[in-house]
Amino acid sequence: MSEGTEPLVWRAARRLRGWGGVAAMAVACGLTASLTLLPLAREEGGAAAAPGTGGGVGVGVQVKADTCRNPEASLTPSTEDGPAIRAVKERGKLIVGVDQSSYRWGYRNPEKGVLEGFDIALARAVAKGVLGDENAVIFRAIPTNQRIAALDSGKVDLVVRTMTINCKRIEQVAFSTAYFQAGQQVLAPKRSDITGYDPSLRGKRVCTAEGSTAHEALEENSFGAVFEDEGDGTKDDKDLLTVPNQLDCLARLQLGEVDAVVTDNALAAGQAAQDPAVELKGKPFTKEYYGVAAKLGNDDLVRRVNHVLVGYRQGPWQAAYRQWLEKDLPGISGPPAPLYK
């Protein structure tokens, strides 16, 4: 965290109510990440969605470009080195874009001073699969709205950051097979009269992250909610309802600046665990799958990630789920089965 941003970040964190040490640190880091693409030094350390379908044998499907059927279908696994893998090996480090402010997924543990979470464990597994060492990885914290830009610019090799695979994004980045199933849901104060993604949102101020599938859902049907800032995407954008980083929404919810948040229930469950004053409302209204993202054209890197995921589904996935997610997202039997093109 730079000296220039620290006072602003921590002033914001201190204003929050009902947050413990981990949560305050998460908000501070989240707001920092929304200001800059922050490179993180290599660190030592260990590594309700619908039930998964387990780690069974992958299924081959046809992907129709015109109708975008099966966007979760990815390239078949391979251990062959291509230009992207060779570049990583020459560097000796895999550079991965992650979150450092999503509790249980990717967050900086203030007591240990390391990044932890389900996505962090997966990123380390990929580094081991490519370079033979789970610590041969450089983490770079990136806001939600910079995930694709970070890949396009070459600042990161991969993004492992609760990134949903969908028809729009497969035209922008190359995804691995799905490693987690989630769904969009509403997060609001327990005392709120909001009941879910329904007409109870009418007239309410709803926060989402820029470039998120939650924002796209509200664009299709907002139920009368107010969810866009005046001057969105311009110099006059106040970043109040549409924010660069997803966790900024929770900060605004706790400050009373918005009435609800729409986000992945997998992320929202971790946020509800941090703050007993908020809860998930209604039921998930989408079915979404997270994938590891690479730059378009880096097919050899995608195939290698898929090869790592074959083994990861057979035991390490379940261990990571038990360690990081089961308490807040119980009842998931396993990862989604892979689909291949």
C-alpha positions in Angstrom: 0.0 0.0 0.0 1.5 3.3 -1.0 2.0 6.1 1.4 0.0 8.4 -0.8 -3.2 6.2 -0.6 -2.9 4.9 2.9 -4.5 7.8 4.9 -7.5 7.9 2.5 -8.0 4.1 2.7 -7.8 3.8 6.4 -10.0 6.8 7.0 -12.6 5.0 5.0 -12.1 1.8 6.8 -12.4 3.4 10.2 -15.8 4.9 9.3 -17.3 1.4 8.9 -19.4 -0.1 11.6 -19.5 -3.8 12.7 -16.3 -4.9 11.0 -13.6 -7.0 12.6 -9.9 -6.8 11.9 -9.9 -9.0 8.8 -12.8 -7.1 7.3 -11.3 -3.6 7.9 -8.1 -4.8 6.3 -10.1 -6.2 3.4 -11.9 -2.9 2.8 -8.7 -1.0 3.0 -7.0 -3.2 0.4 -10.1 -3.2 -1.8 -10.2 0.6 -1.9 -6.5 0.6 -2.6 -6.9 -1.9 -5.5 -9.6 0.3 -7.0 -7.0 3.1 -7.3 -4.1 1.2 -8.9 -2.9 -2.1 -10.2 -0.8 -3.0 -7.2 2.0 -5.5 -7.7 2.4 -7.8 -4.7 5.7 -9.5 -3.8 5.9 -13.3 -3.7 4.7 -14.6 -0.4 5.2 -17.8 1.5 2.2 -19.5 3.1 -0.4 -22.2 2.7 -2.5 -22.2 0.3 -25.1 -20.7 -1.6 -24.2 -22.0 -4.9 -26.0 -25.0 -6.3 -24.2 -28.3 -5.6 -21.4 -29.1 -8.1 -21.4 -32.1 -10.3 -18.1 -33.4 -9.1 -14.8 -34.0 -10.8 -15.9 -36.6 -13.3 -14.6 -37.1 -16.8 -14.9 -34.1 -19.1 -17.5 -34.0 -21.8 -16.9 -32.8 -25.3 -19.5 -30.4 -26.8 -19.9 -28.2 -29.9 -19.7 -24.5 -29.3 -22.0 -22.5 -31.6 -20.6 -19.1 -32.2 -23.8 -17.7 -33.5 -25.9 -18.8 -30.4 -23.1 -19.0 -27.9 -24.1 -22.4 -26.6 -21.9 -23.8 -23.9 -19.6 -20.9 -23.2 -18.0 -22.9 -20.4 -16.5 -25.3 -23.0 -12.7 -24.9 -23.1 -9.7 -26.4 -24.9 -8.6 -30.0 -24.1 -5.8 -30.4 -21.6 -2.2 -30.6 -22.7 1.3 -30.4 -21.2 3.0 -29.3 -24.4 4.9 -26.0 -24.2 3.9 -23.2 -26.5 5.1 -19.6 -26.6 3.0 -18.5 -23.6 4.3 -21.3 -21.4 7.9 -20.8 -22.6 7.7 -17.1 -21.7 6.6 -18.0 -18.2 9.4 -20.5 -17.8 12.0 -18.0 -19.0 10.8 -15.5 -16.5 10.7 -18.2 -13.8 7.5 -16.8 -12.3 3.8 -17.0 -13.2 2.1 -13.6 -12.8 -1.5 -13.9 -11.6 -4.1 -11.2 -11.2 -6.1 -11.8 -8.0 -8.4 -10.1 -5.5 -6.9 -9.1 -2.2 -10.2 -8.0 -0.5 -12.7 -10.8 -1.0 -12.9 -12.8 2.3 -12.4 -16.5 1.8 -11.6 -16.1 -1.9 -8.6 -13.8 -2.2 -7.8 -11.6 0.8 -4.7 -10.4 2.7 -4.6 -11.9 6.2 -3.5 -9.0 8.4 -2.1 -11.2 11.1 0.0 -13.4 8.7 0.6 -10.7 6.1 0.0 -13.1 3.2 -2.7 -13.6 0.6 -5.1 -16.4 1.3 -8.3 -17.9 0.0 -9.8 -20.4 -2.5 -8.6 -18.5 -5.6 -5.1 -18.1 -4.1 -4.9 -21.8 -3.5 -5.9 -22.5 -7.1 -3.4 -20.0 -8.4 -0.6 -21.6 -6.4 -1.6 -25.0 -7.8 -1.4 -23.7 -11.4 2.1 -22.2 -10.6 3.2 -25.6 -9.4 1.8 -27.3 -12.5 3.6 -24.9 -14.8 6.9 -24.3 -12.9 7.0 -27.1 -10.4 6.8 -24.7 -7.4 3.6 -23.3 -5.9 5.6 -20.3 -4.6 6.9 -19.4 -8.1 4.1 -16.9 -8.5 3.7 -13.1 -8.4 0.3 -11.9 -7.3 -1.0 -8.6 -8.7 -4.2 -7.2 -7.1 -6.6 -6.0 -9.8 -10.0 -4.3 -9.4 -13.0 -6.0 -10.9 -13.2 -3.6 -13.9 -9.5 -4.1 -14.8 -9.4 -7.9 -15.1 -9.6 -8.0 -18.9 -7.4 -4.9 -19.4 -4.7 -6.5 -17.2 -4.6 -9.5 -19.5 -4.7 -7.5 -22.7 -1.8 -5.3 -21.6 0.3 -8.3 -20.5 0.5 -7.2 -16.9 -0.6 -10.6 -15.8 -0.5 -14.1 -17.4 -3.7 -15.2 -15.8 -6.6 -13.9 -13.8 -7.9 -16.1 -11.0 -10.5 -13.8 -9.4 -14.0 -15.2 -9.3 -14.4 -14.3 -12.9 -17.6 -15.5 -14.5 -17.5 -17.2 -17.9 -20.1 -15.9 -20.3 -20.8 -15.2 -24.0 -19.5 -11.7 -24.0 -16.3 -12.5 -22.2 -15.3 -15.4 -24.3 -14.9 -12.9 -27.2 -12.4 -11.0 -25.0 -10.4 -13.6 -23.1 -9.7 -17.3 -23.2 -11.1 -19.3 -20.2 -10.2 -22.5 -18.6 -12.8 -25.1 -17.8 -15.1 -24.0 -15.0 -13.8 -24.5 -11.4 -16.8 -23.2 -9.4 -20.5 -22.6 -9.8 -22.2 -19.5 -8.3 -25.2 -17.3 -8.9 -26.2 -13.6 -8.6 -28.0 -12.7 -5.4 -29.0 -9.6 -3.5 -27.2 -8.6 -0.3 -28.9 -6.1 2.0 -29.3 -5.2 5.7 -31.3 -7.7 7.7 -33.7 -5.0 8.7 -34.4 -4.0 5.1 -37.7 -4.7 3.4 -35.9 -5.9 0.3 -36.8 -9.5 -0.3 -34.6 -10.4 -3.2 -34.2 -9.8 -6.9 -37.8 -8.7 -7.3 -40.1 -5.7 -7.3 -39.0 -4.9 -3.7 -36.0 -3.2 -5.3 -38.1 -0.5 -6.8 -36.7 2.9 -5.9 -33.8 1.4 -4.0 -30.2 2.4 -4.6 -28.4 -0.8 -5.7 -24.6 -1.0 -6.0 -22.7 -3.3 -8.5 -19.1 -3.5 -9.8 -18.4 -2.0 -13.2 -18.0 -4.7 -15.8 -19.7 -7.3 -13.6 -22.4 -9.8 -14.6 -24.5 -8.3 -11.7 -24.5 -4.9 -13.5 -25.4 -6.6 -16.8 -28.4 -8.3 -15.0 -29.7 -5.0 -13.7 -29.3 -3.5 -17.2 -31.7 -6.2 -18.4 -34.2 -5.9 -15.5 -33.7 -3.5 -12.6 -37.2 -3.9 -11.2 -37.2 -0.1 -10.9 -34.0 0.1 -8.9 -31.6 3.0 -9.2 -28.3 1.4 -10.2 -26.3 3.8 -12.4 -24.5 7.0 -11.5 -24.9 10.2 -13.4 -21.9 10.5 -15.7 -21.0 6.8 -15.6 -17.7 6.3 -17.4 -16.9 10.0 -17.5 -14.8 12.3 -15.4 -17.9 13.2 -13.5 -18.6 9.6 -12.4 -19.0 9.6 -8.6 -18.4 5.8 -8.4 -21.2 5.5 -5.9 -23.6 2.9 -7.5 -21.2 1.5 -10.1 -17.8 1.0 -8.5 -14.4 -0.2 -9.7 -14.1 -2.9 -7.1 -16.9 -5.2 -5.8 -16.1 -4.8 -2.1 -16.5 -1.1 -2.4 -20.3 -1.8 -2.6 -20.2 -3.4 0.9 -18.5 -0.3 2.3 -21.2 1.9 0.7 -23.9 -0.4 2.1 -22.5 -0.1 5.6 -22.2 3.7 5.3 -25.8 3.9 4.3 -25.0 5.3 0.8 -26.8 2.4 -1.0 -29.7 0.1 0.0 -28.5 -3.1 -1.5 -25.7 -4.9 -3.4 -26.1 -7.4 -6.3 -23.2 -9.7 -6.6 -22.2 -13.3 -6.8 -23.6 -15.2 -3.9 -20.2 -16.9 -3.4 -18.7 -13.5 -2.6 -21.7 -12.2 -0.8 -21.7 -15.1 1.6 -18.2 -14.2 2.7 -19.2 -10.6 3.2 -22.3 -11.6 5.3 -19.9 -13.7 7.4 -17.9 -10.6 8.1 -20.8 -8.4 9.1 -23.8 -9.8 11.1 -25.9 -6.8 10.1 -26.3 -7.9 6.5 -27.7 -11.1 4.8 -28.5 -12.6 1.4 -32.0 -12.0 0.3 -34.1 -14.3 -1.8 -32.5 -16.9 -4.0 -29.8 -16.9 -6.7 -31.3 -15.8 -10.0 -28.6 -16.9 -12.3 -26.3 -19.9 -12.7 -22.7 -18.8 -13.4 -19.4 -20.6 -13.6 -15.9 -19.2 -12.6 -13.0 -19.8 -14.9 -9.3 -19.0 -15.0 -8.8 -16.3 -17.7 -5.9 -15.9 -20.1 -5.2 -13.5 -23.0 -6.9 -14.6 -26.2 -4.5 -16.6 -28.3 -2.5 -18.1 -25.4 -4.0 -21.5 -26.1 -1.0 -23.4 -24.7 -1.4 -21.7 -21.3 -5.1 -22.4 -21.2 -4.5 -26.1 -22.1 -1.9 -26.3 -19.3 -4.3 -24.8 -16.8 -6.9 -27.3 -17.9 -4.4 -30.1 -17.3 -3.8 -28.8 -13.8 -7.5 -28.6 -13.2 -8.0 -32.3 -14.1 -5.8 -33.3 -11.1 -7.1 -30.5 -8.9 -10.7 -31.7 -9.1 -9.6 -35.1 -7.7 -8.8 -34.0 -4.2 -7.2 -30.6 -3.8 -10.4 -28.8 -4.8 -12.3 -30.5 -2.1 -9.6 -29.7 0.5 -9.6 -26.0 -0.5 -13.4 -25.9 -0.4 -13.4 -27.4 3.2 -10.7 -24.9 4.3 -12.1 -21.7 2.8 -15.7 -22.0 1.7 -17.7 -24.8 3.4 -18.5 -22.8 6.5 -20.2 -20.0 4.6 -21.3 -22.0 1.5 -22.2 -25.4 2.8 -23.7 -28.3 0.8 -21.5 -28.2 -2.4 -20.6 -31.7 -3.4 -17.8 -30.9 -5.8 -16.6 -28.8 -8.7 -18.4 -28.6 -12.0 -17.5 -31.3 -14.5 -15.3 -29.9 -17.3 -16.7 -29.3 -20.8 -14.3 -29.4 -23.8 -14.7 -28.1 -27.3 
